[in-house]
Amino acid sequence: MFGTLTGRIGTAPRGALLVLCYLVALVAGGFGVVWLFAVAGIAAVLGEFAVTRWSEPSLKLLEKVGLGRAYRQLTRDLGAVLLVLAAVRPGAPQALALTVLVAAVWVIAIFAGALNTMIDRRNPTSALVRNIDLGPIRSAPQPPWWAAGVAGERLPFLNALLIPGAVATAVVDDAAPVLVAGAVAALLSAIVGLVVALTWLRGRGTGQSPLLPAVQRWLDSYRPEVALYFAGPAKDVYQANMWLAPVEALERPAVVLMRSREAFQEMADTRLPVICAPAGVDFMNLEFGSIRAALYAANVGANIHMLREPGMKHVFVGHGDSDKQASVNPYSKVYDEVWVAGLAGRERYARAGVGVRDEDIVEIGRPQLAGVHTFGAESVDRPFTVLYAPTWEGWLDDDPYHTSLVLMGERIVKGLLESSKVRLIYKPHPLTGSRSKEAKAVHERVVGLIRAAGGDPDASSLDGAGHRVVTGRTPGLFDCFNQTDLLISDVSSVVSDFVQSQRPYVVANPSGLPEDEFRRNFPTARAAYLLSADCGELEKIVALTRAGDDPMTEARRELKTYLLGPDEPNSMERFRTEIARLCA
């Protein structure tokens, strides 16, 4: 019930409603209104639980305006004490005992929280590793999870027992119930505090964690030659994931270096050793003397911590070639080399004039595409399948045509669903809706349309004949390519990669540019069918490609070489050759 409620109310109203419950409980306690205090107090406790579980942004907002958890809990405890004083008017010894019990919980919470912080500093999370055996590592003792989890400002939540205690006291006109509740809260707090204190005493003299030195010893023994470096957040980890298989296939000692705990947790499965050092000072204290080639999948500020290493070549490999401005970021000139898929990438930088020298550009193809089936390479036993894979809304507010989803998405999906002979796979960009509420709303409506048509709104497999919505890590984009007879997408790297299959594709033209100008501005659309904002051409394009009467076949062959380079030597061999050159 509370999860549903928090989902229907905005972030600020949720926080305001929670604070109102506490204020009502405080005022009701001060005036001795027992029933109102009971209702507001219980609502505050349940509301605190609901917001903590389902609405973290509301908690952050309350912290920003100075109404953090500690102040809310103090308000609750004060309301309970005021109710007892107003309704029962206990004697001085009982009032003093109640005050001492309430205060004891807070005092224990403060000291337990401080000791727990000191314990955490004995075991700093300087690094996380995967597929690496660091051997036995001696670390400082830590309190059990139940004690560590509540030590600090969460511990006074035990004083919520004062609410039923105070109500019972007011009803029976006897201070005993609230004193018992206070004593139980203080006793439980004391147990937590004692466990944390004993753990702190046991760990004295342990010192700093030897984890980072152990990582350095591993680096010194393994001596990686190639590093795939990724410093982006978890939501962008797909950018690094696409390079895992090619780096694995190099057959050279290689390592993945990361900077975000959350991205580390979200990274796809790999056999490569992975090291995550979130703090800049920890990362820069590691020595990477054996690495000869550092590969960068994204342009982010924290790249500087690796770029400062002088003994290696720094190469920007990116996360897909496209005609978008992101593919010619001026930041790219900080690298020793920029690797692109084909001649299209080289010419793109020349046209952009952002300072990347032509002699620093290397064409290696797209080694990730080895598993993409080319047209006619496999026997097809499935319905005619259309993949709609729009890009996301982008960073710029003044670019309404970055994605087709907002202006055209619903028309495209409705048009495809109306055809009984077409199977639809909808795979939006992983960042769709992360910046634009409008894009998120359209995405949700599109998912609703597919669900209403009997499709799977959260597909983890492409098996079967039904419509699919693919938003998770699996199935991957290239798995979707291999199930696709016709792609509909935007100006993005999805189009460049799909050209590997030599199957027909459609590029959305929501801005309404004339066809010649659109193809001139976006070379990846040279062999595409174009779709205007009203989607009037959609039915004809689907009918034409379903019938096999496709006049763009030869244009796609020529474009494939332009975008992705020649078939021989293949992309993986070119990738290996260039890595070998840097490591020689």
C-alpha positions as CSV (number, residue, x, y, z in Angstrom):
1,M,0.0,0.0,0.0
2,F,2.7,2.5,1.0
3,G,4.8,1.6,-2.1
4,T,1.8,2.5,-4.3
5,L,1.2,5.7,-2.3
6,T,4.8,6.9,-2.7
7,G,4.6,6.1,-6.4
8,R,1.6,8.3,-6.9
9,I,2.9,11.3,-4.9
10,G,5.8,13.5,-6.1
11,T,9.1,13.8,-4.3
12,A,8.5,17.1,-2.5
13,P,4.9,16.2,-1.4
14,R,6.0,12.9,0.0
15,G,8.6,14.7,2.2
16,A,6.1,17.3,3.2
17,L,3.5,14.7,4.2
18,L,6.1,12.9,6.3
19,V,7.1,16.0,8.1
20,L,3.5,16.9,8.7
21,C,2.9,13.6,10.4
22,Y,5.8,14.4,12.8
23,L,4.5,17.9,13.5
24,V,1.0,16.7,14.2
25,A,2.3,14.1,16.6
26,L,4.4,16.8,18.4
27,V,1.4,19.2,18.7
28,A,-1.0,16.5,19.7
29,G,1.5,15.3,22.4
30,G,1.9,18.8,23.7
31,F,-1.9,19.3,24.1
32,G,-2.5,15.7,25.4
33,V,-4.7,14.6,22.4
34,V,-4.1,10.9,22.7
35,W,-6.0,9.6,19.7
36,L,-4.5,12.2,17.3
37,F,-1.0,11.5,18.7
38,A,-1.5,7.8,18.1
39,V,-2.7,8.2,14.5
40,A,0.0,10.8,13.6
41,G,2.8,8.8,15.4
42,I,2.0,5.5,13.7
43,A,1.6,7.3,10.3
44,A,5.1,8.9,10.9
45,V,6.7,5.6,11.6
46,L,5.1,3.8,8.7
47,G,5.8,6.8,6.4
48,E,9.4,6.8,7.4
49,F,9.7,3.2,6.5
50,A,7.9,3.7,3.2
51,V,9.9,6.7,2.1
52,T,13.2,5.0,3.1
53,R,12.3,2.0,1.0
54,W,10.6,3.6,-2.0
55,S,11.5,7.2,-2.3
56,E,15.2,8.0,-1.6
57,P,14.9,11.3,-3.4
58,S,12.4,12.5,-0.8
59,L,15.0,11.7,2.0
60,K,17.7,13.6,0.1
61,L,15.4,16.6,-0.3
62,L,14.6,16.6,3.4
63,E,18.3,16.5,4.2
64,K,18.9,19.5,1.9
65,V,16.3,21.6,3.7
66,G,17.6,20.7,7.1
67,L,15.0,18.2,8.1
68,G,17.2,15.1,8.3
69,R,16.5,11.8,10.1
70,A,17.9,13.0,13.4
71,Y,15.6,16.1,13.6
72,R,12.6,14.0,12.7
73,Q,13.3,11.4,15.3
74,L,13.9,14.1,18.0
75,T,10.5,15.5,17.1
76,R,8.9,12.1,17.5
77,D,10.6,11.5,20.9
78,L,9.7,15.0,22.2
79,G,6.1,14.4,21.2
80,A,5.9,11.2,23.2
81,V,7.5,12.8,26.3
82,L,5.1,15.8,26.0
83,L,2.1,13.5,25.8
84,V,3.1,11.8,29.0
85,L,3.7,15.1,30.8
86,A,0.4,16.6,29.6
87,A,-1.9,13.5,30.0
88,V,-0.5,11.9,33.2
89,R,1.6,14.6,34.9
90,P,4.0,12.1,36.5
91,G,6.1,13.0,39.5
92,A,9.6,14.3,39.3
93,P,11.4,10.9,39.7
94,Q,9.3,9.4,36.9
95,A,9.7,12.4,34.6
96,L,13.5,12.3,35.2
97,A,13.6,8.5,34.6
98,L,11.8,8.9,31.3
99,T,14.1,11.8,30.2
100,V,17.2,9.8,31.1
101,L,16.0,6.7,29.2
102,V,15.2,8.7,26.1
103,A,18.5,10.6,26.2
104,A,20.5,7.4,26.8
105,V,19.5,6.0,23.4
106,W,20.7,9.2,21.8
107,V,24.0,9.3,23.7
108,I,24.7,5.6,22.8
109,A,23.8,6.3,19.2
110,I,26.3,9.1,18.9
111,F,29.2,7.2,20.4
112,A,28.3,3.9,18.6
113,G,28.2,5.8,15.3
114,A,31.6,7.5,16.0
115,L,33.2,4.1,16.8
116,N,31.6,2.5,13.8
117,T,33.1,5.2,11.6
118,M,36.5,4.6,13.1
119,I,36.2,0.9,12.5
120,D,35.2,1.5,8.8
121,R,38.4,3.6,8.4
122,R,40.5,0.7,9.5
123,N,39.1,-1.2,6.5
124,P,38.8,1.4,3.7
125,T,37.3,0.1,0.5
126,S,40.3,1.2,-1.5
127,A,39.7,-1.3,-4.3
128,L,37.3,-3.9,-5.6
129,V,38.4,-6.8,-7.8
130,R,37.0,-9.5,-10.0
131,N,38.7,-12.6,-11.4
132,I,41.8,-11.8,-9.3
133,D,43.1,-13.9,-6.4
134,L,44.8,-11.5,-3.9
135,G,45.6,-14.3,-1.5
136,P,44.8,-14.1,2.3
137,I,44.2,-10.5,3.4
138,R,44.2,-9.7,7.1
139,S,41.6,-7.0,7.9
140,A,40.4,-5.3,11.1
141,P,37.4,-7.0,12.8
142,Q,34.0,-5.5,12.0
143,P,30.8,-5.6,14.0
144,P,28.0,-7.9,12.8
145,W,25.8,-6.5,10.1
146,W,22.8,-5.9,12.4
147,A,24.9,-3.7,14.7
148,A,26.9,-1.9,12.0
149,G,23.7,-1.2,10.1
150,V,22.0,0.7,12.9
151,A,24.9,2.3,14.8
152,G,24.6,6.1,14.4
153,E,21.6,8.1,13.6
154,R,19.4,5.0,12.8
155,L,19.7,3.7,16.4
156,P,17.2,6.2,17.9
157,F,14.5,4.6,15.7
158,L,14.3,2.2,18.7
159,N,12.6,5.1,20.6
160,A,9.6,4.5,18.3
161,L,8.6,2.1,21.1
162,L,7.7,5.3,23.1
163,I,4.7,5.9,20.8
164,P,2.6,2.8,22.0
165,G,4.1,3.2,25.5
166,A,3.0,6.9,25.7
167,V,-0.4,6.1,24.4
168,A,-0.8,3.2,26.9
169,T,0.4,5.5,29.7
170,A,-2.2,8.1,28.8
171,V,-5.0,5.6,28.6
172,V,-4.3,3.8,32.0
173,D,-3.0,7.0,33.7
174,D,0.2,5.3,34.8
175,A,3.8,6.0,33.8
176,A,4.8,2.4,33.9
177,P,4.1,1.5,30.2
178,V,6.2,4.3,28.8
179,L,9.0,3.7,31.2
180,V,9.0,0.0,30.2
181,A,9.1,1.0,26.5
182,G,11.9,3.5,27.2
183,A,13.9,0.8,29.2
184,V,13.6,-1.7,26.4
185,A,14.8,0.8,23.8
186,A,17.7,1.8,26.0
187,L,18.6,-1.8,26.7
188,L,18.6,-2.7,22.9
189,S,20.7,0.4,22.2
190,A,23.1,-0.6,24.9
191,I,23.6,-4.0,23.3
192,V,24.3,-2.5,20.0
193,G,26.7,0.1,21.5
194,L,28.5,-2.6,23.5
195,V,29.0,-4.9,20.5
196,V,30.4,-1.9,18.4
197,A,32.7,-0.8,21.3
198,L,34.1,-4.3,21.9
199,T,34.7,-4.6,18.1
200,W,36.6,-1.3,18.2
201,L,38.7,-2.4,21.1
202,R,39.6,-5.8,19.4
203,G,40.8,-4.0,16.3
204,R,43.1,-1.4,18.0
205,G,46.5,-1.4,16.3
206,T,45.3,-3.2,13.2
207,G,46.0,-0.1,11.0
208,Q,45.1,0.5,7.4
209,S,43.8,-2.3,5.1
210,P,46.5,-4.1,3.0
211,L,44.1,-4.4,0.1
212,L,45.8,-1.8,-2.2
213,P,49.3,-3.2,-1.7
214,A,47.9,-6.6,-2.5
215,V,46.4,-5.2,-5.7
216,Q,49.8,-3.7,-6.5
217,R,51.6,-7.1,-5.9
218,W,49.1,-8.7,-8.3
219,L,49.8,-6.1,-11.0
220,D,53.6,-6.6,-10.5
221,S,53.3,-10.3,-11.0
222,Y,50.6,-10.4,-13.8
223,R,52.2,-7.5,-15.7
224,P,49.2,-6.6,-18.0
225,E,50.1,-5.0,-21.3
226,V,46.6,-3.7,-22.2
227,A,44.2,-1.8,-20.0
228,L,40.5,-1.0,-20.8
229,Y,39.8,2.1,-18.7
230,F,36.3,3.2,-17.7
231,A,35.5,6.0,-15.3
232,G,31.9,6.5,-16.2
233,P,28.8,5.9,-14.0
234,A,26.8,2.7,-13.8
235,K,24.2,3.9,-16.3
236,D,26.9,4.2,-18.9
237,V,28.7,0.9,-18.3
238,Y,27.3,-0.5,-21.6
239,Q,30.1,1.6,-23.2
240,A,32.8,-0.5,-21.6
241,N,30.8,-3.8,-21.9
242,M,31.0,-3.6,-25.7
243,W,34.9,-3.8,-25.5
244,L,35.1,-6.7,-23.1
245,A,35.0,-9.5,-25.7
246,P,37.5,-7.9,-28.1
247,V,40.0,-7.3,-25.3
248,E,39.5,-10.9,-24.1
249,A,40.3,-12.1,-27.6
250,L,43.6,-10.2,-27.8
251,E,45.4,-13.2,-26.2
252,R,47.6,-10.7,-24.3
253,P,47.7,-9.9,-20.5
254,A,44.9,-7.4,-20.1
255,V,43.1,-5.7,-17.2
256,V,39.9,-3.6,-16.9
257,L,40.4,-0.5,-14.7
258,M,37.2,1.1,-13.3
259,R,36.5,4.0,-11.0
260,S,32.8,3.6,-9.9
261,R,31.6,1.0,-7.4
262,E,28.2,1.0,-9.0
263,A,29.6,0.6,-12.5
264,F,31.8,-2.3,-11.2
265,Q,28.7,-4.1,-9.9
266,E,26.8,-3.6,-13.2
267,M,29.6,-4.6,-15.5
268,A,28.8,-7.6,-17.7
269,D,30.4,-11.0,-17.2
270,T,33.9,-11.3,-18.3
271,R,37.0,-13.5,-17.9
272,L,39.2,-10.4,-17.7
273,P,40.6,-9.3,-14.4
274,V,38.9,-6.2,-13.2
275,I,40.1,-3.6,-10.7
276,C,38.0,-0.8,-9.4
277,A,39.7,2.0,-7.4
278,P,37.0,4.7,-6.7
279,A,39.2,7.3,-5.0
280,G,41.5,9.3,-7.2
281,V,44.4,9.2,-4.7
282,D,44.1,5.4,-4.4
283,F,44.1,4.9,-8.2
284,M,47.1,7.3,-8.7
285,N,49.1,5.4,-6.0
286,L,48.9,2.2,-8.1
287,E,51.8,1.7,-10.6
288,F,51.0,0.5,-14.1
289,G,54.6,0.2,-15.4
290,S,53.9,-2.9,-17.6
291,I,50.9,-1.4,-19.5
292,R,51.7,-0.3,-23.0
293,A,48.2,0.5,-24.4
294,A,45.3,2.1,-22.4
295,L,42.0,2.0,-24.2
296,Y,39.3,4.6,-23.3
297,A,35.6,3.8,-24.1
298,A,34.2,7.2,-23.0
299,N,35.3,10.9,-22.5
300,V,34.9,11.7,-18.8
301,G,36.8,14.0,-16.4
302,A,38.4,11.2,-14.3
303,N,40.2,9.9,-17.4
304,I,42.9,12.4,-16.3
305,H,44.0,10.0,-13.6
306,M,45.1,7.5,-16.2
307,L,46.2,10.0,-18.9
308,R,48.9,11.3,-16.6
309,E,50.7,8.0,-17.0
310,P,53.6,8.7,-19.4
311,G,54.9,5.2,-20.1
312,M,52.0,4.0,-22.3
313,K,50.0,5.0,-25.4
314,H,46.5,6.4,-24.7
315,V,43.9,5.4,-27.3
316,F,40.3,6.6,-27.5
317,V,38.2,3.7,-28.9
318,G,34.8,5.2,-28.0
319,H,31.6,3.3,-27.8
320,G,30.4,3.3,-31.4
321,D,30.8,5.4,-34.6
322,S,27.9,7.7,-35.5
323,D,27.1,11.0,-37.2
324,K,26.2,12.6,-33.8
325,Q,28.4,15.4,-32.4
326,A,29.5,13.1,-29.6
327,S,31.5,11.1,-32.1
328,V,33.8,14.1,-32.7
329,N,34.2,15.5,-29.2
330,P,37.1,18.0,-29.0
331,Y,38.2,16.2,-25.9
332,S,39.5,13.4,-28.2
333,K,42.6,15.4,-29.0
334,V,44.1,14.6,-25.6
335,Y,44.8,11.0,-26.6
336,D,47.8,9.7,-28.4
337,E,45.6,8.0,-31.0
338,V,41.9,7.9,-31.9
339,W,40.7,4.6,-33.3
340,V,37.6,4.6,-35.6
341,A,35.8,1.9,-37.6
342,G,36.4,3.1,-41.1
343,L,37.0,5.9,-43.5
344,A,33.7,7.5,-42.4
345,G,35.1,8.1,-38.9
346,R,38.3,9.6,-40.3
347,E,36.4,12.0,-42.6
348,R,34.1,12.9,-39.7
349,Y,36.9,14.3,-37.7
350,A,38.3,16.1,-40.7
351,R,35.0,17.8,-41.3
352,A,34.6,18.7,-37.6
353,G,38.0,20.4,-37.3
354,V,38.2,19.8,-33.6
355,G,42.0,19.4,-33.4
356,V,42.4,15.6,-33.9
357,R,45.2,15.1,-36.5
358,D,44.7,12.8,-39.3
359,E,48.0,10.9,-38.6
360,D,46.6,10.1,-35.1
361,I,43.5,8.3,-36.5
362,V,43.6,4.6,-37.0
363,E,40.9,2.6,-38.8
364,I,40.3,-0.8,-37.1
365,G,36.8,-1.7,-38.0
366,R,34.4,-2.8,-35.3
367,P,35.7,-6.0,-33.7
368,Q,32.5,-6.3,-31.7
369,L,30.5,-7.2,-34.8
370,A,32.0,-10.6,-35.4
371,G,28.9,-12.2,-34.1
372,V,26.4,-10.3,-36.3
373,H,25.0,-12.5,-39.1
374,T,25.2,-11.0,-42.5
375,F,22.3,-11.1,-44.9
376,G,21.5,-14.7,-46.0
377,A,24.0,-16.3,-43.7
378,E,21.4,-18.1,-41.6
379,S,18.2,-20.0,-42.3
380,V,15.2,-17.9,-41.1
381,D,12.2,-19.6,-39.5
382,R,10.4,-16.8,-37.8
383,P,8.0,-14.0,-38.6
384,F,9.2,-10.9,-40.4
385,T,10.8,-9.0,-37.5
386,V,11.3,-5.2,-37.2
387,L,13.6,-3.8,-34.5
388,Y,12.8,-0.3,-33.3
389,A,15.9,0.9,-31.5
390,P,15.7,4.7,-30.9
391,T,18.6,6.6,-29.4
392,W,18.1,8.6,-26.2
393,E,17.1,12.3,-25.8
394,G,20.7,13.6,-25.5
395,W,22.1,16.4,-23.3
396,L,20.9,19.4,-25.2
397,D,17.5,20.9,-24.4
398,D,17.4,22.7,-27.8
399,D,17.7,19.5,-29.9
400,P,14.1,18.0,-30.1
401,Y,15.2,15.8,-33.0
402,H,18.0,13.9,-31.3
403,T,15.6,10.9,-30.8
404,S,12.6,9.9,-32.8
405,L,10.9,8.4,-29.7
406,V,9.2,11.6,-28.5
407,L,7.8,12.8,-31.9
408,M,7.4,9.6,-33.7
409,G,7.7,6.6,-31.3
410,E,4.1,5.9,-30.7
411,R,3.2,6.3,-34.4
412,I,6.0,3.8,-35.4
413,V,4.9,1.2,-32.8
414,K,1.2,1.5,-33.5
415,G,1.9,1.2,-37.2
416,L,3.9,-2.0,-36.7
417,L,1.5,-3.5,-34.2
418,E,-1.4,-3.0,-36.6
419,S,0.2,-5.4,-39.0
420,S,-0.5,-9.0,-38.1
421,K,2.4,-10.2,-40.2
422,V,5.1,-8.3,-38.4
423,R,6.9,-9.1,-35.1
424,L,8.2,-6.0,-33.2
425,I,11.3,-5.9,-31.0
426,Y,11.5,-2.6,-29.1
427,K,15.0,-1.9,-27.6
428,P,15.5,1.7,-26.5
429,H,18.8,3.3,-25.6
430,P,19.9,2.5,-22.0
431,L,19.7,6.2,-21.1
432,T,16.2,6.7,-22.5
433,G,14.2,8.9,-20.1
434,S,17.1,9.7,-17.8
435,R,17.0,13.4,-18.6
436,S,13.7,14.1,-20.3
437,K,10.4,13.4,-18.5
438,E,8.6,13.5,-21.9
439,A,10.9,10.8,-23.3
440,K,10.3,8.7,-20.3
441,A,6.5,9.1,-20.5
442,V,6.5,8.2,-24.2
443,H,8.7,5.1,-23.5
444,E,6.2,4.0,-20.9
445,R,3.3,4.4,-23.3
446,V,5.1,2.5,-26.0
447,V,5.7,-0.4,-23.5
448,G,2.0,-0.2,-22.7
449,L,1.0,-0.5,-26.3
450,I,3.2,-3.6,-26.7
451,R,1.9,-5.2,-23.5
452,A,-1.7,-4.6,-24.7
453,A,-0.8,-6.3,-28.0
454,G,0.2,-9.4,-26.1
455,G,4.0,-8.8,-26.1
456,D,6.5,-9.4,-23.4
457,P,7.2,-6.0,-21.7
458,D,10.4,-7.2,-20.0
459,A,11.9,-9.8,-22.3
460,S,14.9,-11.8,-21.3
461,S,14.8,-14.0,-24.4
462,L,14.0,-13.5,-28.0
463,D,12.6,-17.0,-28.5
464,G,9.1,-17.3,-29.8
465,A,7.0,-15.3,-32.2
466,G,5.6,-12.6,-29.9
467,H,6.5,-8.9,-29.7
468,R,9.3,-8.0,-27.2
469,V,10.5,-5.1,-25.1
470,V,14.2,-5.4,-24.4
471,T,15.6,-3.1,-21.8
472,G,17.9,-5.3,-19.7
473,R,21.5,-6.2,-20.3
474,T,20.4,-9.4,-22.1
475,P,19.4,-10.0,-24.8
476,G,22.2,-7.8,-26.2
477,L,21.8,-5.4,-29.1
478,F,23.6,-7.7,-31.5
479,D,21.4,-10.6,-30.5
480,C,18.5,-8.4,-31.6
481,F,20.3,-7.7,-34.9
482,N,20.4,-11.4,-35.6
483,Q,16.6,-11.7,-35.2
484,T,15.9,-8.6,-37.3
485,D,14.8,-8.2,-40.9
486,L,14.3,-4.5,-40.8
487,L,15.8,-1.9,-38.4
488,I,14.2,1.4,-37.5
489,S,16.5,3.8,-35.7
490,D,17.9,7.3,-35.4
491,V,21.2,8.9,-36.3
492,S,23.3,6.8,-33.9
493,S,26.0,4.1,-33.8
494,V,23.2,1.5,-33.9
495,V,22.8,2.2,-37.6
496,S,26.5,2.0,-38.3
497,D,26.7,-1.4,-36.5
498,F,23.6,-2.7,-38.2
499,V,25.1,-2.1,-41.6
500,Q,27.4,-5.0,-40.9
501,S,24.3,-7.3,-41.4
502,Q,23.6,-5.7,-44.9
503,R,19.9,-5.9,-44.1
504,P,17.5,-3.0,-44.9
505,Y,17.2,-0.2,-42.3
506,V,15.3,2.9,-41.8
507,V,16.5,6.2,-40.3
508,A,14.0,8.6,-38.7
509,N,14.0,12.1,-40.0
510,P,11.8,13.9,-37.4
511,S,13.2,17.4,-38.3
512,G,11.8,17.1,-41.9
513,L,15.1,17.9,-43.6
514,P,15.1,17.4,-47.4
515,E,16.2,13.9,-48.3
516,D,19.4,15.0,-50.1
517,E,20.4,17.3,-47.3
518,F,19.7,14.6,-44.7
519,R,21.9,12.0,-46.4
520,R,24.6,14.6,-47.0
521,N,24.6,15.7,-43.3
522,F,24.4,12.1,-42.0
523,P,26.4,9.7,-44.2
524,T,25.3,6.7,-42.2
525,A,21.9,7.2,-43.8
526,R,23.2,6.9,-47.4
527,A,21.7,3.4,-47.8
528,A,18.7,3.9,-45.5
529,Y,15.0,4.4,-46.1
530,L,14.0,7.7,-44.5
531,L,10.9,8.1,-42.3
532,S,9.3,11.5,-41.9
533,A,7.7,12.7,-38.7
534,D,4.2,11.6,-39.8
535,C,5.5,8.0,-40.5
536,G,3.5,8.0,-43.8
537,E,6.2,5.9,-45.5
538,L,6.2,3.2,-42.9
539,E,3.6,0.8,-44.4
540,K,5.2,1.0,-47.9
541,I,8.8,0.4,-46.5
542,V,7.6,-2.7,-44.5
543,A,5.7,-4.1,-47.5
544,L,8.7,-3.5,-49.9
545,T,11.3,-5.1,-47.6
546,R,9.0,-8.0,-46.7
547,A,8.5,-8.8,-50.4
548,G,12.3,-8.9,-50.9
549,D,12.1,-6.1,-53.5
550,D,14.9,-4.0,-52.0
551,P,16.6,-1.4,-54.3
552,M,19.1,-0.4,-51.5
553,T,21.0,-3.7,-51.4
554,E,24.0,-2.5,-53.4
555,A,24.1,0.8,-51.6
556,R,24.4,-1.0,-48.3
557,R,27.4,-3.0,-49.5
558,E,29.3,0.1,-50.5
559,L,28.3,1.9,-47.3
560,K,29.5,-1.1,-45.2
561,T,33.0,-0.7,-46.5
562,Y,32.9,3.1,-46.0
563,L,31.6,2.9,-42.4
564,L,33.3,-0.3,-41.1
565,G,36.3,-0.8,-43.4
566,P,37.1,-3.8,-45.6
567,D,36.2,-7.4,-44.8
568,E,39.8,-8.5,-45.1
569,P,41.7,-8.5,-42.8
570,N,38.7,-8.7,-40.5
571,S,38.2,-6.2,-37.7
572,M,39.5,-8.5,-34.9
573,E,42.8,-9.0,-36.8
574,R,43.2,-5.3,-37.4
575,F,42.5,-4.7,-33.7
576,R,45.2,-7.3,-32.7
577,T,47.7,-5.8,-35.1
578,E,47.3,-2.3,-33.8
579,I,47.6,-3.4,-30.2
580,A,50.7,-5.4,-31.1
581,R,52.2,-2.3,-32.6
582,L,51.7,-0.3,-29.4
583,C,53.0,-3.1,-27.2
584,A,56.1,-3.8,-29.3
